[in-house]
Amino acid sequence: MSSPPSLSKISTGRQAEEAVTAWLEQRGYAIVGRNVRVGRLELDVVARRGRTFVVCEVRSRRGTFVDPAYAFDPRKRDRVRRAALTYWVMHGRGAQLRLDAAAVSFDEAGVPRIDYFENVFCE
């Protein structure tokens, strides 16, 4: 069993999700939910624009030594796909499902840089 995440890691994750949520809203998306529980799984950000239903997985890091995009391993992608499909069947029918990812890096001043990837979890 792994140890619980540190408070700074949780804080960084929340700040990254807030940055991605604002980024999506600026582009016309309505935020449907954050940290949405689907059984034992969780979806970071769920949004909708028109007939597009978006589930976005967010990864973050402070500093520049590791790109957060590398945190999307095959196991994580599979879990996001399963949770997103389950949630979409219950709440998103009639809309197209898109699975996105956002990698958020914070510089030393705490300013986020968002690298956003559309449709990355489809295989």
Secondary structure, DSSP 8 states (H G I E B T S, - for coil): ------HHHHHHHHHHHHHHHHHHHHTT-EEEEEEEEETTEEEEEEEEETTEEEEEEEEEEESSSS-GGGG--HHHHHHHHHHHHHHHHHHTTTSEEEEEEEEEEE-TT--EEEEEESS-S--
